[in-house]
Amino acid sequence: MKIIYDDIIYSLQKAGGGSVYWTEVTKRNKRESVHYAYDNSKENFFYDEKNFNNNEKWSSFLLIIKRYLNLYFREKKAFIFHSSLYRYCKNKNAINITTVHDFTYEYYRKDLKSILHKIQKKRAVMHSDGVICISENTKDDLRKFYPKYNGIIKVIYNGYNTENFFYDSDIEKTKKILFIGARTDYKRFDYAIELCSKLTNYDFVVVGGGEFSENEKRLLDAKLKNRYQKMNYLTDADLRKLYNSAFCLLYPSEYEGFGIPVIEAQACGCPVVCQARSSIPEVAKDSAIYIDSTSIAESIKAIKQLEDGAIYARFVSKGLENAKRFSWEKCSKEVDDFYLEVIAKCQKV
């Protein structure tokens, strides 16, 4: 059965987890398919036409409006429609599939853009024959926010690039604590700074997430003067080296749909320090050091366990083993199997 992919995610962000997921899952598809993208997709770091067999381009003029419009394709036979960001196809022959990553907008945002996003997201889900959730936690949230949804729900975990992220025991460990990605409130960047301010033997390395705000710069200068470093976009090769050399990844987020940096770091022999919130415990299980933002003292004590060589080696080993549970190859195969499951159910109706 033909698959129509809606690649709008590439036009709405220059990089990010959504783009990574979409690229890794769809480029492995072996079925007949066509990708519809807007002409500004080339600005996205992960977009590469060579990944796809068939490509169609739309004009990005008035994309600010078009992004909220659902689609119609003149297909006379049943086909799968899978959007990268909460759009559905109104053709009665369409079997609509939606991937739901998280519910950060529902929990943390109340502005006009988030209201439109939430309306669009709910419409897409409620018109979907099948929904993919990237963790059990996301599935629980979906049931909470859309209790009347009666289609098929499947948990399919994200993966990581196993060819680019791996352990290199020849790389020497350093006294660097990493913080990766966005720094919105629920990511608890403030908590990370506070912890590192008390771990005086370590430098704090922040990767990605855009430039520091004035408030962030003031806080860093007050708490970690001359002990922090900012890196913007890194290649996978550079990020792999950084993971391998770091003392640990500090990932204190209070909400994640999945948390790809957790398994990337573990695959590179970098212990993960995180909070036992949302999806993180099901992704990391017992392979991470868990801390709690309600107690700085206890968090410091937990992190300092890693200064014991035997304990450090144990968490490196546990992380390497845990990362084996995930890959984009596995994720993509499960997505393809889910298409077949949904098709089978729709054809019986």
C-alpha positions, 0 to 999 in steps of 0.5 A: 500500500502506498504511503504519503509522508507529510514532511512539514516538520522540516519547514518548522524547525532547523533542527530538533528531535522531531526532525531526527525522528522523522528522518531516521524513520522514513528514510528506512521505508522500503515501501512505495511512498512519496514525500511532500515537503515545502520549498524551504525544507533545505534550511533544515539540517537533517533534510536531504532529498537523497534520503527519499525516493520520491519528492514533491515540493509545495510553496512555503508562501503563507506557511504560517497559515498552511501549517494548520490546514489539513490535507487532501490527496486525490487517491482512489485507492486506500493509502497510508498518510503519516504527517510529521506534525499533526495534520491528517488527510481528509480523503476517505481512502486515507489511513491516517497515522499520527506520531505523538512525541509528548505533551509539553504544550499541554502542560507548560504553555498557554500562549496563542501559538500553543492553543492553536497547536493543541487544537490541531494536535487533538484534531489530528489524533481524533481523526487518526486510525493509529497513533504511535507514542514514543514512550509509555509515559506519552501513551498515558498522557494521551489517554489523559488528554484524549480519553475518547480516542478509540483507535489503535495506540502503539508505543514505539521507542525512539532510537539513536544512531548506532553508527555514530554514537559508540564507546571509545575507551581510548578517549581520556575522561575529563572533568566536564559535566554536560548539559545538552539541548533546550533550556526551557523551564521544565528542563531545569537549567537553573537546577543544573547550574546550582548543582555544578556551582557546588561541584567545584572540581568540574567544568560545565559544558552546555551544548545547543539550545541557542544562545544564552539569554541575558538572565542565563549569562548573569546566573552562569557568571555569578555561579560558575565564573570561568567554569562554563563553556557554550557549544552550538551545533556539533556534528555527531562525530564531535558530540560522540567525542564529547560524550566519551570524554565527559564525566557525566551527562546532567539531564535534570528535565522534569518532562520528556517524551523520550530523551534521546541524549540519555541513550546517546550518552550511555552508548558512548560510555558517559554516565547519566544523571537525571530525575526520575520524572516522566519517561526517563525511568522507563528509558534509563531504568536502573542504568542512571544516577537519579537525583531530585530537584527538591534536595540539592544536598542529596543530589550532590551526594548522589553525583559524587558516587561517580567519583568512586572508580568502581561505581563509575565503571558499573554505571558505564557498563549499565549504560552501555547495556541499556543503550542496546535496547534502542536503535533507529533500525528497530524503531523503523521496523516497528513503525512499518509493522504498525502500518500493517496492523492498522491496515489490517484493522481498517480493512476488516471494518 
